Amino acid sequence: MKVQNLAEEASDFTGNIWKFKKNGETVLIDAGTGDSWKQIQGLEKVDKVVITHSHYDHIDNLPKIVDLFS
């Protein structure tokens, strides 16, 4: 399993977004906010998104993820 914090390379406050990849499946834990969107755009696919709670710094980019990967 590979785990990556997608928010750590962003230049502004990005909230939380983690990528887990195992056996070809990509799962995001939370959707982040702000510049973390740049990291999401670079993903080939997202199979699942798990939202831990509804604070904006965890869900703000969720509509963008849905639009990109639906």
PDB file of N, CA, C and O in Angstrom:
ATOM      1  N   MET A   1       0.849  -1.175   0.000  1.00  0.00           N
ATOM      2  CA  MET A   1       0.000   0.000   0.000  1.00  0.00           C
ATOM      3  C   MET A   1       0.888   1.229   0.000  1.00  0.00           C
ATOM      4  O   MET A   1       1.871   1.301   0.738  1.00  0.00           O
ATOM      5  N   LYS A   2       0.536   2.190  -0.830  1.00  0.00           N
ATOM      6  CA  LYS A   2       1.256   3.457  -0.879  1.00  0.00           C
ATOM      7  C   LYS A   2       0.352   4.553  -0.323  1.00  0.00           C
ATOM      8  O   LYS A   2      -0.813   4.654  -0.706  1.00  0.00           O
ATOM      9  N   VAL A   3       0.891   5.376   0.584  1.00  0.00           N
ATOM     10  CA  VAL A   3       0.142   6.465   1.209  1.00  0.00           C
ATOM     11  C   VAL A   3       0.856   7.773   0.894  1.00  0.00           C
ATOM     12  O   VAL A   3       2.077   7.864   1.025  1.00  0.00           O
ATOM     13  N   GLN A   4       0.096   8.789   0.477  1.00  0.00           N
ATOM     14  CA  GLN A   4       0.691  10.078   0.135  1.00  0.00           C
ATOM     15  C   GLN A   4      -0.202  11.207   0.623  1.00  0.00           C
ATOM     16  O   GLN A   4      -1.418  11.169   0.436  1.00  0.00           O
ATOM     17  N   ASN A   5       0.403  12.214   1.250  1.00  0.00           N
ATOM     18  CA  ASN A   5      -0.314  13.426   1.648  1.00  0.00           C
ATOM     19  C   ASN A   5      -0.291  14.380   0.461  1.00  0.00           C
ATOM     20  O   ASN A   5       0.757  14.946   0.152  1.00  0.00           O
ATOM     21  N   LEU A   6      -1.418  14.569  -0.208  1.00  0.00           N
ATOM     22  CA  LEU A   6      -1.471  15.438  -1.377  1.00  0.00           C
ATOM     23  C   LEU A   6      -1.447  16.908  -1.016  1.00  0.00           C
ATOM     24  O   LEU A   6      -1.154  17.739  -1.876  1.00  0.00           O
ATOM     25  N   ALA A   7      -1.742  17.255   0.209  1.00  0.00           N
ATOM     26  CA  ALA A   7      -1.786  18.658   0.616  1.00  0.00           C
ATOM     27  C   ALA A   7      -0.411  19.216   0.948  1.00  0.00           C
ATOM     28  O   ALA A   7      -0.250  20.436   0.975  1.00  0.00           O
ATOM     29  N   GLU A   8       0.576  18.385   1.197  1.00  0.00           N
ATOM     30  CA  GLU A   8       1.856  18.886   1.688  1.00  0.00           C
ATOM     31  C   GLU A   8       2.632  19.703   0.662  1.00  0.00           C
ATOM     32  O   GLU A   8       3.481  20.505   1.050  1.00  0.00           O
ATOM     33  N   GLU A   9       2.372  19.529  -0.634  1.00  0.00           N
ATOM     34  CA  GLU A   9       3.102  20.271  -1.657  1.00  0.00           C
ATOM     35  C   GLU A   9       2.387  21.543  -2.099  1.00  0.00           C
ATOM     36  O   GLU A   9       2.934  22.299  -2.902  1.00  0.00           O
ATOM     37  N   ALA A  10       1.210  21.793  -1.608  1.00  0.00           N
ATOM     38  CA  ALA A  10       0.443  22.975  -2.009  1.00  0.00           C
ATOM     39  C   ALA A  10       0.991  24.221  -1.326  1.00  0.00           C
ATOM     40  O   ALA A  10       1.627  24.139  -0.276  1.00  0.00           O
ATOM     41  N   SER A  11       0.734  25.384  -1.939  1.00  0.00           N
ATOM     42  CA  SER A  11       1.351  26.620  -1.439  1.00  0.00           C
ATOM     43  C   SER A  11       0.488  27.403  -0.456  1.00  0.00           C
ATOM     44  O   SER A  11       0.976  28.348   0.165  1.00  0.00           O
ATOM     45  N   ASP A  12      -0.770  27.038  -0.302  1.00  0.00           N
ATOM     46  CA  ASP A  12      -1.609  27.748   0.659  1.00  0.00           C
ATOM     47  C   ASP A  12      -2.222  26.746   1.632  1.00  0.00           C
ATOM     48  O   ASP A  12      -1.913  25.556   1.574  1.00  0.00           O
ATOM     49  N   PHE A  13      -3.088  27.220   2.525  1.00  0.00           N
ATOM     50  CA  PHE A  13      -3.755  26.310   3.449  1.00  0.00           C
ATOM     51  C   PHE A  13      -4.630  25.366   2.646  1.00  0.00           C
ATOM     52  O   PHE A  13      -5.484  25.816   1.882  1.00  0.00           O
ATOM     53  N   THR A  14      -4.435  24.087   2.803  1.00  0.00           N
ATOM     54  CA  THR A  14      -5.089  23.121   1.930  1.00  0.00           C
ATOM     55  C   THR A  14      -5.988  22.145   2.651  1.00  0.00           C
ATOM     56  O   THR A  14      -6.625  21.312   2.007  1.00  0.00           O
ATOM     57  N   GLY A  15      -6.059  22.220   3.957  1.00  0.00           N
ATOM     58  CA  GLY A  15      -6.864  21.243   4.673  1.00  0.00           C
ATOM     59  C   GLY A  15      -6.237  19.868   4.602  1.00  0.00           C
ATOM     60  O   GLY A  15      -5.020  19.720   4.711  1.00  0.00           O
ATOM     61  N   ASN A  16      -7.061  18.882   4.421  1.00  0.00           N
ATOM     62  CA  ASN A  16      -6.587  17.509   4.478  1.00  0.00           C
ATOM     63  C   ASN A  16      -6.995  16.743   3.240  1.00  0.00           C
ATOM     64  O   ASN A  16      -8.150  16.785   2.816  1.00  0.00           O
ATOM     65  N   ILE A  17      -6.035  16.044   2.666  1.00  0.00           N
ATOM     66  CA  ILE A  17      -6.316  15.129   1.565  1.00  0.00           C
ATOM     67  C   ILE A  17      -5.177  14.116   1.482  1.00  0.00           C
ATOM     68  O   ILE A  17      -4.015  14.471   1.287  1.00  0.00           O
ATOM     69  N   TRP A  18      -5.539  12.862   1.635  1.00  0.00           N
ATOM     70  CA  TRP A  18      -4.579  11.768   1.606  1.00  0.00           C
ATOM     71  C   TRP A  18      -4.960  10.798   0.499  1.00  0.00           C
ATOM     72  O   TRP A  18      -6.141  10.537   0.271  1.00  0.00           O
ATOM     73  N   LYS A  19      -3.958  10.266  -0.185  1.00  0.00           N
ATOM     74  CA  LYS A  19      -4.190   9.274  -1.230  1.00  0.00           C
ATOM     75  C   LYS A  19      -3.631   7.935  -0.770  1.00  0.00           C
ATOM     76  O   LYS A  19      -2.478   7.841  -0.347  1.00  0.00           O
ATOM     77  N   PHE A  20      -4.459   6.905  -0.857  1.00  0.00           N
ATOM     78  CA  PHE A  20      -4.045   5.534  -0.585  1.00  0.00           C
ATOM     79  C   PHE A  20      -4.164   4.764  -1.888  1.00  0.00           C
ATOM     80  O   PHE A  20      -5.178   4.867  -2.578  1.00  0.00           O
ATOM     81  N   LYS A  21      -3.145   3.995  -2.231  1.00  0.00           N
ATOM     82  CA  LYS A  21      -3.200   3.190  -3.443  1.00  0.00           C
ATOM     83  C   LYS A  21      -2.764   1.769  -3.109  1.00  0.00           C
ATOM     84  O   LYS A  21      -1.692   1.545  -2.548  1.00  0.00           O
ATOM     85  N   LYS A  22      -3.622   0.814  -3.467  1.00  0.00           N
ATOM     86  CA  LYS A  22      -3.315  -0.591  -3.225  1.00  0.00           C
ATOM     87  C   LYS A  22      -4.013  -1.421  -4.290  1.00  0.00           C
ATOM     88  O   LYS A  22      -5.194  -1.224  -4.578  1.00  0.00           O
ATOM     89  N   ASN A  23      -3.274  -2.342  -4.862  1.00  0.00           N
ATOM     90  CA  ASN A  23      -3.816  -3.248  -5.880  1.00  0.00           C
ATOM     91  C   ASN A  23      -4.518  -2.491  -7.006  1.00  0.00           C
ATOM     92  O   ASN A  23      -5.558  -2.930  -7.496  1.00  0.00           O
ATOM     93  N   GLY A  24      -3.957  -1.366  -7.411  1.00  0.00           N
ATOM     94  CA  GLY A  24      -4.508  -0.594  -8.517  1.00  0.00           C
ATOM     95  C   GLY A  24      -5.701   0.278  -8.179  1.00  0.00           C
ATOM     96  O   GLY A  24      -6.225   0.959  -9.061  1.00  0.00           O
ATOM     97  N   GLU A  25      -6.143   0.281  -6.941  1.00  0.00           N
ATOM     98  CA  GLU A  25      -7.283   1.099  -6.522  1.00  0.00           C
ATOM     99  C   GLU A  25      -6.780   2.350  -5.804  1.00  0.00           C
ATOM    100  O   GLU A  25      -5.919   2.268  -4.929  1.00  0.00           O
ATOM    101  N   THR A  26      -7.325   3.508  -6.183  1.00  0.00           N
ATOM    102  CA  THR A  26      -6.962   4.776  -5.561  1.00  0.00           C
ATOM    103  C   THR A  26      -8.118   5.270  -4.704  1.00  0.00           C
ATOM    104  O   THR A  26      -9.245   5.417  -5.179  1.00  0.00           O
ATOM    105  N   VAL A  27      -7.820   5.524  -3.428  1.00  0.00           N
ATOM    106  CA  VAL A  27      -8.817   6.009  -2.480  1.00  0.00           C
ATOM    107  C   VAL A  27      -8.307   7.319  -1.891  1.00  0.00           C
ATOM    108  O   VAL A  27      -7.169   7.395  -1.427  1.00  0.00           O
ATOM    109  N   LEU A  28      -9.146   8.345  -1.910  1.00  0.00           N
ATOM    110  CA  LEU A  28      -8.818   9.602  -1.253  1.00  0.00           C
ATOM    111  C   LEU A  28      -9.516   9.650   0.091  1.00  0.00           C
ATOM    112  O   LEU A  28     -10.697   9.322   0.207  1.00  0.00           O
ATOM    113  N   ILE A  29      -8.771  10.061   1.103  1.00  0.00           N
ATOM    114  CA  ILE A  29      -9.352  10.329   2.412  1.00  0.00           C
ATOM    115  C   ILE A  29      -9.441  11.844   2.514  1.00  0.00           C
ATOM    116  O   ILE A  29      -8.425  12.532   2.607  1.00  0.00           O
ATOM    117  N   ASP A  30     -10.653  12.350   2.495  1.00  0.00           N
ATOM    118  CA  ASP A  30     -10.974  13.771   2.476  1.00  0.00           C
ATOM    119  C   ASP A  30     -10.605  14.386   1.123  1.00  0.00           C
ATOM    120  O   ASP A  30      -9.887  13.779   0.328  1.00  0.00           O
ATOM    121  N   ALA A  31     -11.103  15.590   0.878  1.00  0.00           N
ATOM    122  CA  ALA A  31     -10.958  16.213  -0.437  1.00  0.00           C
ATOM    123  C   ALA A  31     -10.139  17.499  -0.410  1.00  0.00           C
ATOM    124  O   ALA A  31      -9.852  18.069  -1.463  1.00  0.00           O
ATOM    125  N   GLY A  32      -9.764  17.957   0.759  1.00  0.00           N
ATOM    126  CA  GLY A  32      -8.932  19.144   0.867  1.00  0.00           C
ATOM    127  C   GLY A  32      -9.619  20.412   0.394  1.00  0.00           C
ATOM    128  O   GLY A  32     -10.817  20.427   0.111  1.00  0.00           O
ATOM    129  N   THR A  33      -8.836  21.467   0.315  1.00  0.00           N
ATOM    130  CA  THR A  33      -9.300  22.764  -0.168  1.00  0.00           C
ATOM    131  C   THR A  33      -8.109  23.479  -0.787  1.00  0.00           C
ATOM    132  O   THR A  33      -6.971  23.038  -0.622  1.00  0.00           O
ATOM    133  N   GLY A  34      -8.346  24.543  -1.476  1.00  0.00           N
ATOM    134  CA  GLY A  34      -7.255  25.355  -2.009  1.00  0.00           C
ATOM    135  C   GLY A  34      -6.395  24.643  -3.032  1.00  0.00           C
ATOM    136  O   GLY A  34      -6.903  23.908  -3.878  1.00  0.00           O
ATOM    137  N   ASP A  35      -5.089  24.862  -2.953  1.00  0.00           N
ATOM    138  CA  ASP A  35      -4.131  24.367  -3.940  1.00  0.00           C
ATOM    139  C   ASP A  35      -4.017  22.848  -4.028  1.00  0.00           C
ATOM    140  O   ASP A  35      -3.422  22.338  -4.977  1.00  0.00           O
ATOM    141  N   SER A  36      -4.557  22.127  -3.086  1.00  0.00           N
ATOM    142  CA  SER A  36      -4.464  20.666  -3.186  1.00  0.00           C
ATOM    143  C   SER A  36      -5.169  20.171  -4.442  1.00  0.00           C
ATOM    144  O   SER A  36      -4.920  19.049  -4.883  1.00  0.00           O
ATOM    145  N   TRP A  37      -6.043  20.983  -5.023  1.00  0.00           N
ATOM    146  CA  TRP A  37      -6.718  20.627  -6.270  1.00  0.00           C
ATOM    147  C   TRP A  37      -5.705  20.328  -7.376  1.00  0.00           C
ATOM    148  O   TRP A  37      -5.945  19.461  -8.216  1.00  0.00           O
ATOM    149  N   LYS A  38      -4.579  21.035  -7.380  1.00  0.00           N
ATOM    150  CA  LYS A  38      -3.553  20.796  -8.399  1.00  0.00           C
ATOM    151  C   LYS A  38      -3.041  19.367  -8.331  1.00  0.00           C
ATOM    152  O   LYS A  38      -2.769  18.761  -9.367  1.00  0.00           O
ATOM    153  N   GLN A  39      -2.907  18.823  -7.142  1.00  0.00           N
ATOM    154  CA  GLN A  39      -2.446  17.446  -6.974  1.00  0.00           C
ATOM    155  C   GLN A  39      -3.526  16.454  -7.406  1.00  0.00           C
ATOM    156  O   GLN A  39      -3.207  15.393  -7.943  1.00  0.00           O
ATOM    157  N   ILE A  40      -4.781  16.782  -7.179  1.00  0.00           N
ATOM    158  CA  ILE A  40      -5.885  15.905  -7.565  1.00  0.00           C
ATOM    159  C   ILE A  40      -5.964  15.803  -9.085  1.00  0.00           C
ATOM    160  O   ILE A  40      -6.202  14.721  -9.621  1.00  0.00           O
ATOM    161  N   GLN A  41      -5.767  16.915  -9.781  1.00  0.00           N
ATOM    162  CA  GLN A  41      -5.839  16.921 -11.239  1.00  0.00           C
ATOM    163  C   GLN A  41      -4.825  15.976 -11.856  1.00  0.00           C
ATOM    164  O   GLN A  41      -5.055  15.454 -12.947  1.00  0.00           O
ATOM    165  N   GLY A  42      -3.726  15.747 -11.193  1.00  0.00           N
ATOM    166  CA  GLY A  42      -2.688  14.880 -11.723  1.00  0.00           C
ATOM    167  C   GLY A  42      -2.955  13.394 -11.555  1.00  0.00           C
ATOM    168  O   GLY A  42      -2.188  12.571 -12.055  1.00  0.00           O
ATOM    169  N   LEU A  43      -4.016  13.039 -10.869  1.00  0.00           N
ATOM    170  CA  LEU A  43      -4.320  11.627 -10.657  1.00  0.00           C
ATOM    171  C   LEU A  43      -4.979  11.032 -11.893  1.00  0.00           C
ATOM    172  O   LEU A  43      -5.788  11.686 -12.551  1.00  0.00           O
ATOM    173  N   GLU A  44      -4.632   9.796 -12.203  1.00  0.00           N
ATOM    174  CA  GLU A  44      -5.223   9.101 -13.342  1.00  0.00           C
ATOM    175  C   GLU A  44      -6.684   8.749 -13.084  1.00  0.00           C
ATOM    176  O   GLU A  44      -7.533   8.884 -13.965  1.00  0.00           O
ATOM    177  N   LYS A  45      -6.962   8.299 -11.871  1.00  0.00           N
ATOM    178  CA  LYS A  45      -8.330   7.933 -11.505  1.00  0.00           C
ATOM    179  C   LYS A  45      -8.473   7.980  -9.995  1.00  0.00           C
ATOM    180  O   LYS A  45      -7.489   7.920  -9.259  1.00  0.00           O
ATOM    181  N   VAL A  46      -9.703   8.086  -9.553  1.00  0.00           N
ATOM    182  CA  VAL A  46     -10.043   7.972  -8.137  1.00  0.00           C
ATOM    183  C   VAL A  46     -11.205   6.995  -8.059  1.00  0.00           C
ATOM    184  O   VAL A  46     -12.260   7.220  -8.653  1.00  0.00           O
ATOM    185  N   ASP A  47     -11.005   5.912  -7.325  1.00  0.00           N
ATOM    186  CA  ASP A  47     -12.042   4.892  -7.213  1.00  0.00           C
ATOM    187  C   ASP A  47     -13.036   5.186  -6.100  1.00  0.00           C
ATOM    188  O   ASP A  47     -14.226   4.897  -6.226  1.00  0.00           O
ATOM    189  N   LYS A  48     -12.538   5.767  -5.004  1.00  0.00           N
ATOM    190  CA  LYS A  48     -13.399   6.059  -3.856  1.00  0.00           C
ATOM    191  C   LYS A  48     -12.897   7.311  -3.157  1.00  0.00           C
ATOM    192  O   LYS A  48     -11.708   7.630  -3.188  1.00  0.00           O
ATOM    193  N   VAL A  49     -13.837   8.017  -2.522  1.00  0.00           N
ATOM    194  CA  VAL A  49     -13.493   9.150  -1.660  1.00  0.00           C
ATOM    195  C   VAL A  49     -14.174   8.917  -0.321  1.00  0.00           C
ATOM    196  O   VAL A  49     -15.383   8.692  -0.258  1.00  0.00           O
ATOM    197  N   VAL A  50     -13.391   8.973   0.744  1.00  0.00           N
ATOM    198  CA  VAL A  50     -13.920   8.827   2.102  1.00  0.00           C
ATOM    199  C   VAL A  50     -13.798  10.188   2.782  1.00  0.00           C
ATOM    200  O   VAL A  50     -12.706  10.748   2.872  1.00  0.00           O
ATOM    201  N   ILE A  51     -14.916  10.711   3.256  1.00  0.00           N
ATOM    202  CA  ILE A  51     -14.930  12.001   3.948  1.00  0.00           C
ATOM    203  C   ILE A  51     -15.036  11.731   5.446  1.00  0.00           C
ATOM    204  O   ILE A  51     -15.978  11.082   5.902  1.00  0.00           O
ATOM    205  N   THR A  52     -14.064  12.232   6.208  1.00  0.00           N
ATOM    206  CA  THR A  52     -14.047  11.960   7.645  1.00  0.00           C
ATOM    207  C   THR A  52     -15.051  12.808   8.418  1.00  0.00           C
ATOM    208  O   THR A  52     -15.641  12.344   9.394  1.00  0.00           O
ATOM    209  N   HIS A  53     -15.243  14.061   7.976  1.00  0.00           N
ATOM    210  CA  HIS A  53     -16.249  14.934   8.573  1.00  0.00           C
ATOM    211  C   HIS A  53     -16.448  16.141   7.660  1.00  0.00           C
ATOM    212  O   HIS A  53     -15.694  16.325   6.704  1.00  0.00           O
ATOM    213  N   SER A  54     -17.446  16.956   7.945  1.00  0.00           N
ATOM    214  CA  SER A  54     -17.899  17.957   6.979  1.00  0.00           C
ATOM    215  C   SER A  54     -17.295  19.353   7.119  1.00  0.00           C
ATOM    216  O   SER A  54     -17.886  20.312   6.624  1.00  0.00           O
ATOM    217  N   HIS A  55     -16.169  19.502   7.758  1.00  0.00           N
ATOM    218  CA  HIS A  55     -15.521  20.815   7.796  1.00  0.00           C
ATOM    219  C   HIS A  55     -15.002  21.147   6.398  1.00  0.00           C
ATOM    220  O   HIS A  55     -14.564  20.263   5.662  1.00  0.00           O
ATOM    221  N   TYR A  56     -15.056  22.448   6.037  1.00  0.00           N
ATOM    222  CA  TYR A  56     -14.712  22.855   4.676  1.00  0.00           C
ATOM    223  C   TYR A  56     -13.309  22.427   4.253  1.00  0.00           C
ATOM    224  O   TYR A  56     -13.082  22.137   3.078  1.00  0.00           O
ATOM    225  N   ASP A  57     -12.364  22.385   5.194  1.00  0.00           N
ATOM    226  CA  ASP A  57     -11.000  22.020   4.823  1.00  0.00           C
ATOM    227  C   ASP A  57     -10.861  20.528   4.511  1.00  0.00           C
ATOM    228  O   ASP A  57      -9.787  20.072   4.118  1.00  0.00           O
ATOM    229  N   HIS A  58     -11.929  19.785   4.683  1.00  0.00           N
ATOM    230  CA  HIS A  58     -11.944  18.364   4.339  1.00  0.00           C
ATOM    231  C   HIS A  58     -12.824  18.082   3.124  1.00  0.00           C
ATOM    232  O   HIS A  58     -12.692  17.025   2.508  1.00  0.00           O
ATOM    233  N   ILE A  59     -13.737  19.021   2.757  1.00  0.00           N
ATOM    234  CA  ILE A  59     -14.709  18.734   1.692  1.00  0.00           C
ATOM    235  C   ILE A  59     -14.721  19.739   0.540  1.00  0.00           C
ATOM    236  O   ILE A  59     -15.393  19.491  -0.461  1.00  0.00           O
ATOM    237  N   ASP A  60     -14.024  20.837   0.637  1.00  0.00           N
ATOM    238  CA  ASP A  60     -14.150  21.923  -0.335  1.00  0.00           C
ATOM    239  C   ASP A  60     -13.904  21.480  -1.782  1.00  0.00           C
ATOM    240  O   ASP A  60     -14.608  21.933  -2.685  1.00  0.00           O
ATOM    241  N   ASN A  61     -12.940  20.620  -2.017  1.00  0.00           N
ATOM    242  CA  ASN A  61     -12.634  20.183  -3.379  1.00  0.00           C
ATOM    243  C   ASN A  61     -13.482  19.002  -3.844  1.00  0.00           C
ATOM    244  O   ASN A  61     -13.286  18.521  -4.960  1.00  0.00           O
ATOM    245  N   LEU A  62     -14.403  18.528  -3.036  1.00  0.00           N
ATOM    246  CA  LEU A  62     -15.209  17.363  -3.408  1.00  0.00           C
ATOM    247  C   LEU A  62     -15.969  17.562  -4.724  1.00  0.00           C
ATOM    248  O   LEU A  62     -15.960  16.649  -5.549  1.00  0.00           O
ATOM    249  N   PRO A  63     -16.625  18.701  -4.967  1.00  0.00           N
ATOM    250  CA  PRO A  63     -17.300  18.864  -6.264  1.00  0.00           C
ATOM    251  C   PRO A  63     -16.339  18.758  -7.453  1.00  0.00           C
ATOM    252  O   PRO A  63     -16.709  18.225  -8.500  1.00  0.00           O
ATOM    253  N   LYS A  64     -15.130  19.253  -7.302  1.00  0.00           N
ATOM    254  CA  LYS A  64     -14.141  19.167  -8.382  1.00  0.00           C
ATOM    255  C   LYS A  64     -13.752  17.713  -8.641  1.00  0.00           C
ATOM    256  O   LYS A  64     -13.596  17.302  -9.790  1.00  0.00           O
ATOM    257  N   ILE A  65     -13.598  16.946  -7.578  1.00  0.00           N
ATOM    258  CA  ILE A  65     -13.254  15.529  -7.723  1.00  0.00           C
ATOM    259  C   ILE A  65     -14.380  14.789  -8.439  1.00  0.00           C
ATOM    260  O   ILE A  65     -14.132  13.992  -9.344  1.00  0.00           O
ATOM    261  N   VAL A  66     -15.609  15.055  -8.029  1.00  0.00           N
ATOM    262  CA  VAL A  66     -16.764  14.400  -8.664  1.00  0.00           C
ATOM    263  C   VAL A  66     -16.821  14.755 -10.143  1.00  0.00           C
ATOM    264  O   VAL A  66     -17.013  13.872 -10.979  1.00  0.00           O
ATOM    265  N   ASP A  67     -16.660  16.030 -10.483  1.00  0.00           N
ATOM    266  CA  ASP A  67     -16.698  16.448 -11.887  1.00  0.00           C
ATOM    267  C   ASP A  67     -15.592  15.792 -12.708  1.00  0.00           C
ATOM    268  O   ASP A  67     -15.830  15.355 -13.834  1.00  0.00           O
ATOM    269  N   LEU A  68     -14.407  15.722 -12.160  1.00  0.00           N
ATOM    270  CA  LEU A  68     -13.262  15.198 -12.902  1.00  0.00           C
ATOM    271  C   LEU A  68     -13.324  13.691 -13.113  1.00  0.00           C
ATOM    272  O   LEU A  68     -12.926  13.197 -14.168  1.00  0.00           O
ATOM    273  N   PHE A  69     -13.812  12.965 -12.132  1.00  0.00           N
ATOM    274  CA  PHE A  69     -13.735  11.506 -12.193  1.00  0.00           C
ATOM    275  C   PHE A  69     -15.084  10.812 -12.386  1.00  0.00           C
ATOM    276  O   PHE A  69     -15.168   9.591 -12.254  1.00  0.00           O
ATOM    277  N   SER A  70     -16.129  11.559 -12.692  1.00  0.00           N
ATOM    278  CA  SER A  70     -17.446  10.943 -12.932  1.00  0.00           C
ATOM    279  C   SER A  70     -17.630  10.632 -14.403  1.00  0.00           C
ATOM    280  O   SER A  70     -18.674  10.111 -14.797  1.00  0.00           O
TER     281      SER A  70
END
